[in-house]
Structures are given as structure tokens and as C-alpha cells.
């Protein structure tokens, strides 16, 4: 999957938990927030290993880079990382 136009925060849709057992989204803690609407639930990554992911929407060809405080989208230039 690629992001060619307007990508938002990292979003993970949780379909199932352990094999044969539906996910209990109420048990999720840490760097994820869960929003349930009707029969669908979406988990959004709000941090990586306890460090905040910036609310700034990345654009095409950007990557997340840690700046010492939070993960921010930055322009990717091959060979500089």
C-alpha cells in the first residue's frame, strides 16, 4: 500500500484477536487509542514505544523520524539515513 496524496495518522484496523477468539479491544493499552462506532472498531497508533507520534499529516515520500521528543514526518532522501 502506498500513500500518494493525503495520509493521516498511522491507523490499524483490528479484525481478530488470537485465532478463534475475537479481539477484546477494551484490553488494548499503551500507544494506541481505540474508537468504536457501531460494530466497527479502529485502533489509532498515538505513539511508538511511549513516544508521541506528531499530529502533522505526512505527505508523499515522507517517513517518521524521531527528533528526541516525538516522531515527526520528514522528507525522505535516499542514502541520508
Buried (B, 14 or more C-beta within 10 A) or exposed (E): EEEEEEBEBBEEEBEEEEEEEEBEBEEBEEBBEBEEEEEEBBBBBBBBEEEEBBEEEBEEEBEBEEEEEBBBBEEEEEEEE
